[in-house]
């Protein structure tokens, strides 16, 4: 009798522990705030104004997500955009050094919404050309990390 009572609870626990694919794969198939999205020089200037919300997301060695609140900057060189990070020795830095990629989020409030809708999500990855890194480092602080921004999306 006890086994019969345990089996439904195990099945229910498995259903809760393993969400459907839709929870991850199609949660953001539409860009609801595209009209508020920042790109190009507008994004760079807003980020560099140091007002808003900043988030860097990476993947831990075990595959779990890592998100840290770090203020970052954006630099432009030869019509390409690069994210500049100044990180202490922490898990986010270790993840970036190991994988060479991450996702940054920048968000600000607008006058007509009670929550942040303006900004962008952007993917970044290691810069392949050392000459580009050297050029970006010319006016950066020692220890700065630069990554090429490869894709920019609205917040949601």
Secondary structure, DSSP 8 states (H G I E B T S, - for coil): -HHHHHHHHHHHHHHHHS--THHHHSTT-S-TTGGGB--HHHHHHHHHTT-SEEEEEEE-TTS-EEEE----EEEEETTEEEEEE---SSHHHHHHHHH-EEEEEEEEE-TT-SSEEEEEEEEEEE-S-HHHHHHHHTTS-TT-EEEEEEEEE---
